[in-house]
């Protein structure tokens, strides 16, 4: 009965010039409880801004747009730090747990005594 999280890059925004420098990354997190994947799956997106000031195609470590991979992007410091501090996984786990074990309602309807 474990919750697993899968993160994938679903979108890239670039600076509007021929250098194709990435300025934003969209990462989708899919959380699944293996006890009932059909009903206990939720997904959410994080949009992560990437610093582009001072970045050029000759910047040390620069990877050309056509050579980018999902692994490369998910390992960028800005992306890793953002995802590590994001509440997406926590919120999705809370939702899954609330569906599995709904909280006890504070008020309930009761049949009339007459």
C-alpha positions in Angstrom: 0.0 0.0 0.0 2.6 2.5 -1.1 2.1 5.8 -2.8 4.5 6.4 -5.7 5.3 9.6 -7.5 6.4 9.9 -11.1 7.6 13.3 -12.4 7.8 14.1 -16.1 8.6 17.2 -18.0 5.5 18.2 -20.0 6.4 21.6 -21.3 9.2 24.0 -21.9 9.0 27.8 -22.5 12.0 29.5 -24.2 13.3 33.0 -24.6 11.9 34.2 -27.9 15.1 34.3 -29.9 17.3 31.8 -31.9 19.2 30.7 -28.9 16.3 28.6 -27.6 17.2 29.2 -23.9 14.7 27.6 -21.6 12.9 30.1 -19.3 10.3 27.8 -17.7 9.8 24.1 -17.2 6.4 22.4 -16.5 6.7 19.2 -14.5 3.7 16.9 -14.0 3.7 14.8 -10.8 1.5 11.7 -10.9 0.8 10.1 -7.5 -0.6 6.6 -7.3 -1.5 4.4 -4.4 -0.9 0.8 -5.5 -3.8 -0.5 -3.4 -6.3 0.9 -5.8 -4.6 2.7 -8.8 -7.9 3.3 -10.6 -9.4 5.4 -7.8 -6.3 6.6 -6.0 -4.4 8.5 -8.7 -4.0 12.2 -8.8 -1.8 14.5 -10.9 -0.6 18.1 -10.6 1.7 20.5 -12.4 4.5 22.7 -11.2 5.6 25.6 -13.4 9.2 26.4 -12.6 10.9 29.6 -13.7 14.5 29.3 -14.9 17.0 32.1 -14.6 18.0 33.3 -18.1 19.8 36.5 -17.3 23.4 36.2 -18.3 22.9 32.8 -20.0 24.1 32.4 -23.5 24.9 29.4 -25.7 28.5 29.7 -24.7 27.8 29.6 -21.0 29.7 26.8 -19.3 27.5 23.7 -19.1 24.9 25.0 -21.5 23.0 22.3 -23.3 21.5 23.0 -26.7 17.7 22.8 -26.8 17.8 19.9 -29.3 20.1 17.9 -27.0 18.0 18.3 -23.8 16.6 15.2 -22.2 14.1 14.8 -19.4 16.8 13.6 -17.1 19.0 16.6 -17.8 16.1 19.0 -17.1 15.0 17.3 -13.9 18.6 17.5 -12.7 18.9 21.2 -13.2 19.5 22.8 -9.8 16.6 25.2 -10.1 14.2 22.4 -11.1 15.5 20.0 -8.4 15.3 22.7 -5.6 11.9 23.8 -6.7 10.5 20.3 -6.7 12.1 19.5 -3.4 10.3 22.4 -1.8 7.0 22.0 -3.7 4.0 20.9 -1.8 2.6 19.0 -4.8 3.6 15.5 -3.5 2.4 16.3 0.1 -0.9 17.6 -1.1 -1.5 14.7 -3.5 -0.6 12.2 -0.7 -3.1 14.0 1.6 -5.8 13.7 -1.1 -5.2 10.0 -1.6 -5.2 9.4 2.2 -8.5 11.3 2.6 -10.1 9.2 -0.1 -8.8 6.0 1.4 -9.9 7.0 4.9 -12.4 9.8 4.8 -12.4 12.1 7.8 -15.2 11.6 10.3 -17.9 14.2 9.6 -18.4 16.7 12.5 -22.2 16.7 11.9 -24.6 14.0 10.6 -28.2 13.7 9.8 -30.3 11.7 12.3 -33.8 10.3 12.0 -36.4 12.2 13.8 -37.4 10.8 17.2 -41.1 10.8 16.3 
